[in-house]
């Protein structure tokens, strides 16, 4: 037996992943256990879970892989400070103690936390970890890969090829020129949190008009025909400062950044739309260049920019590649699995055996699960009333959704990656015109403009969306089919006025531009969720439900039954499915509510 | 021992990338950093974006 533990830590989204004899047997983000969103600390509890899942102890591990090279990152930091001196003094004064006391000694830290482990530690480069996470678990024997994010050591974008068990990096773009950080700069400027609000910018984009595209291309970024690019650093402060954008950026776009939580204006929507358009064009250009250079028909994506499912969907629609596979944990959390894959295949030379069809990610259901007996014990101990519907649970849930109930679905292994895929989800009726508003404001307590995603039986996806193939990880956006669309009478509305219009037969999951972030649900990876959709289709003719993550704004997705119950009790959810058990809000005591619950989570 | 190996790795990295000329200024920066550590006594993560 060979066991490899992959770890990502110390920046954001710490995670652990365990590969045993070439199989990814467990993976999870630390935030789910620690309940600290984007937790950056050493993933103590995620490691503990991975080892327990496989029945191992640290001394049983053969290798540990850390997802980047701290020494090279430190070099980049110092060189950047030197380049921008004396501008970066205040950032330098804050960063140095952290580096000299902690981050530089990552290897020591790993051995300290893994008492008993005496094997070697590998440090693949950050983008090698991303590339490994994209290619090695993919279904392809041969593919091109593209990794784009904020920054690793020096690299911000890389591409190359994967063949069998090898990876060849052919081209990289280096810091400070970064597509991820450009997007993050707009995230900051539009008043959202960097490293978490990028999704909101993408969701806001369809409300806006691309009026700033030319300005961005004229002043901020020079994109060449091959997709390589350079940023004009006069407009950014992120290499040395404590914020993303400079005064020149503010002057260019007519004022200071929007203050967080203040009302959104058309300007923010137009900015979001413009940077989204630029990002899409950039991804298309670079993907096209890779296609021409490598001749590969398959493309694998990872890195934070690969979570831009709108860009992914557009790329897929172009038909440039026959197949596109996106690592579901495309952000830094996925680096843990990538680093472990890197050691297994590239460092140790073990072969791959992809079948060209199924990936090795197991639906990304790689986190902890809780047996029914453990859940029952929790319910009995707390005196919580519950029901059992042996064998009829999917049809019961489908009937409840049809009756407009909002359901917390907690069942099976937790997802690895930022998306809830049916194990830690809140689900509801996608046909309901008011459901987007109800879910946003009464259940998730988040901004009203944010769209929800549809989960659909995989075999029915082409009946409802302009999409062929699979999107099991909710990382592809496509349009609702023309015949399912409804065009509002008043077509002169724009911006946020578009929000409450009914635009399709499934309005709750149809964004204002008729797009939807699709999750195809497969019998092979989540039979129970598929059965719910199947039963719902029998009742209504629609094989689709809303699927959003089981949490409130700012809260990490629930991990344990007690967290699911607490979230259920303190939101407008009607029903909670915990394993095989069903709880109804109407039967719950009011004492289960916690008036301070929402305040526990810092707004994201 | 591990700390020494990190320093050796850093030197190797600079040599391989032909960046040894940066050594004096890097040493000065690291020196300032060490003083900061000693003066402050703790290394709380600052509020800077997680680039570093």
Interface residues (C-beta under 8 A of the other chain):
Chain A: X11 X12 X40 X70 X71 X72 X73 X74 X75 X77 X78 X79 X81 X82 X91 X92 X93 X94 X95 X96 X97 X98 X99 X100 X101 X102 X103 X104 X105 X107 X108 X111 X150 X151 X181 X184 X194 X195 X238 X242 X244
Chain B: X2 X3 X5 X6 X9 X10 X13 X14 X19 X22 X25 X26 X29 X30 X32 X33 X34 X36 X37 X40 X42 X43 X44 X45 X46 X47 X48 X49 X50 X51 X52
